[in-house]
Amino acid sequence: MMIFADHKEDYSSDVCLNNIRTLIDRAQKASFLDHSINTDLLISFGEFESSLIDILCPEVDTSNSFTRLLRRAATIIGHIFVSSLLMKFDRLENNAEELKKIIYEISSFDQLPKSITISLPEGYAYYGLYPEMYYESAKEFVKKKKPDKAFTIGIRSIGTSLSSVISAALENDNCIVNSITLRPRGDYFNRTLKVNNELLSEIKSNADSYFLIVDEGPGLSGTSFCSAAEFLSLLGIKDEKIVLFPSWLPDASSFVSELSKRRWPMHEKYCASFESSSFGIDKIKRSFPFQNIYDISAGKWRELFFENISNSPAVFQNFEQRKYLLTEKPVLQVPKTLLKNDEEVFFLKFSGLGHYGLHLHKRALLLSDAGFSPKTYELSSGFIRFDFIKGIPLSHEDVSPQLLKRISEYLSFLKKNFSSVKPSLSFDEIREMIKINVQKGLGYEWEDYLDNLYSFNSEGFEKNIVEIDGRMLPYEWIKTKDSFIKTDSIHHHTDHLLPGRTDIAWDIAGTIVEFHLDSSNAEYLLKEYSRLSGDPLSKERLHFFMIAYLAFRLGYSCFASERLGNSSDGRNFKWLSNYYSSMLKDLLKKVMHNYSK
């Protein structure tokens, strides 16, 4: 099934370097006291370095004076990050001045491309992956191994900046550190490393070092870590000298790669979890003026509203961001009593580190000020604080003219205020997603029903691109005394799943499907939206995006059902996959019938 997004953006190299210079200046002006600026500097340079090396080394990773210059800059930024974390600022001014000189050298490089393509770092943007946790892992490694020499390998892309933090932490303990970044290449389930002779010699000449492989994940295959470990082992590096620094510790049997199943248990691993790290929950307590924190992540938020979890909305925990409730006073029998007493309650949601969080905070404030989403407060440590809405989540049975008018107002607001120049998926890529998910979800015999999709007129597609809501599910709407409030409204245009930024028709289709709108209610929604937005939505355009929406949700539900098995959520997703399958078949038949006349 095709369900995952691969968010990439093209940027001018000059713009990226100017942004890095600005962050250095801001860090200096703040005397390095603002850790959020230093974090953004770490993330921004890591993105730049990773993307630049991918362009300069398209097939084989190399070691030369320029790649070493980039690594020197990265390690200095790692020291700035670690020093601000520890509140030790004695050498930072010198570091900043050296860094500025290196940035000038990089900008003068005669092979510097005019533009680079940056891949969004999922851990920083979605999953609450803090570089501080890797600092803690590095300290634990130093405490246990007391290394004299280490060779850090950052797996591009996010491992680039994470390895900078680990390198700085080790150097602070007088360890001699060499550092490189590598890109495992090839099939997702069978990745390999390719390096030039100079880099090969550099690795072999440091065979007495500990080799530290740094990345987020591992994912389903585990091959980013394990292909790098296999590569080093085949070069003669002892397995006990190869150490892994992941963001979590899965059971090796869960990997879909045989290499990973074999290789993962062979190496020591250092991992500081968000829950146990002093930079996790404790960091939240320091960032917000509330000491009572209640975790409602991974679907636990359902306990607030639903008596029986098996009859509540299906949740695939892997894709849920961290969520917490904050109160000034302790609350007994959490979480149900939070809806029934007068205690002031706030809602925290991870929204991204650095510029990722800033972007979503700006969106949240705009939606809040317009009255569509909960009142929004500060952004701190990657979390945005909202009012917690003590209302009732809707179901498809709550459809009314008042609700449909409110939804029309909301979608019109998105169309007018969050338009975008470039879609995340091209029109042809959306059609490809539909084809793949129909073939695998319904069967290849349904492919003939897609013929009309290839005659759909894509002209004007990019005129309606919006940073959409992406979650027009009934329970995401809360009924209050005065109105309807949309929750979870800020990040699904840029999360791990399709479609990203796309035609606002995707959200209209989602509303029709998820609220089970009959033809009269659907027509009312369309008329109200068109009247408010000035966007005439043709039947042809709506049908296309209803098919696209159903194909995606079918793929997502099938994937979640397979992964979650016979759990209550797995069974609920199985039911949903049948529902989307039935609706998609009916719609494909209807569209074929209409267009064949």
Summary of the structure (lengths in Angstrom):
residues: 597
radius of gyration: 25.2
end to end distance: 31.8
largest distance: 77.7
contacts: 1966
relative contact order: 0.09
helix: 53%
strand: 13%
